[in-house]
Amino acid sequence: MSGIFEGIRVLDLGRFISAPFGSQLMADLGADVIKVERAGKGDDGRRLGPFHNGVSLYVPTFSRNKRGVTVNFRSDEGKRVFRELVRSADVIYENFRPGTMAKMGFSYDEVQKINPRIIMVSISGFGQEGKYRDRAAFNDVVTAMSCFMSLNNLPDGTPMGTGVPAADHIAGLYASFAVAAALYDRQRTGKGQYIDMAMMDCMISFLETSIPNASANGFNSGHRKHTGDPLTVPTNTFRTKDGYVNIHAGTDPNYRNFAPLTKDPVLNDPKYQKVEARMQDYDLINDTTAKWFLTVTCEEAEKMLSDAGIPVAIVYDLQRLLHDSNTYDRHQVVMMDIPGAGEVGFPGNPIKMRTRPLGPNHRAPMMGEHNQEIYTSLGFTEEELKTLQANGDI
């Protein structure tokens, strides 16, 4: 069965997550995504960990279902080859620093001359315009500046990161949504589009009610006393006899189901049936709940609360996640055979479509693995390819 994006060709010039992740989502949905790497050096991610048997698992995490070519963006012949790739493509993903594509001779204005229908998405830390345009950015820089660290602070005020590169992934998600919208618009107008996607902008969009609260009420981050929800209680992560669980019993219906389970006289006081009263005694409710959880195990707590309809989850570590059958029932982790590393699990695609299920997964390409296949389809002869390779142009 064909994928949603069958017939769409995407050039992935990205590295370091956001662009490779965004284009991988399209590859999973049937697009012909070509990973374009520097001739000779390849993607910088090929030298990053984690490693298994000496093989990097970084690029394979973000480049399944893609084909791979190499090209020298600095040589005249390499640029000629890339122009042919552009001519054949529908979409370009790139996440170089702003201005880099222009220095290479492939700004959007230039690639549009080659292919007027091309859609190009440029992902950067702070956007193609604005006073921070030229600042270097990685995930932690953006999560710090976008308030995610301060909103995620510890009770002592220490700002905390997200643990995973959320800014990169969120930007990749938004980029793919924008590309899909641009492809739909192109059907009607016949014209391509340029998309300026800033990681900072994307993260600010995730601040939800914190923005109106700060705008209207002067709310600021970095002052919470607890790791729990500041708007309801008890909604927090609590220690048990053998681990941690997270619960959301802060809404009134959930609390009315939760309190009787504990048999604690404080939590069962009728006045705490309403969230307004619980919030006035936030510390008492939170601390009393914490003491109760110390009397049960993770599994006991999960069963009791789940049976009562209360949102609850054991705080998983990675090995527990990998040994949960639901992980594989839902294809949340997919296994792929990586040359030199063997069979390895990677995060799956969460999109589930009834009439267009995702096809089988193919491993990420080796550097330049599809040079001959793709370049001959663009009209280059075998002799030309031998010369281009010998000269370091591909």
SULRATA-V224598 format. One record per helix or strand. SS is the DSSP state (H for helix, E for strand). FROM is the first residue (numbers start at 0). TO is the last residue. If there is no record, write none. Layout:
[[SS:FROM:TO] [SS:FROM:TO]]
This chain:
[[E:8:11] [H:17:27] [E:31:37] [H:43:46] [E:50:51] [E:54:55] [H:57:61] [E:65:70] [H:75:87] [E:90:93] [H:99:102] [H:107:113] [E:118:123] [H:138:144] [H:147:150] [H:165:188] [E:192:197] [H:198:204] [H:208:216] [E:234:238] [E:243:247] [H:251:261] [H:269:272] [H:274:279] [H:281:292] [H:297:306] [E:310:313] [H:317:321] [H:324:328] [E:332:337] [E:341:346] [H:370:376] [H:381:389]]
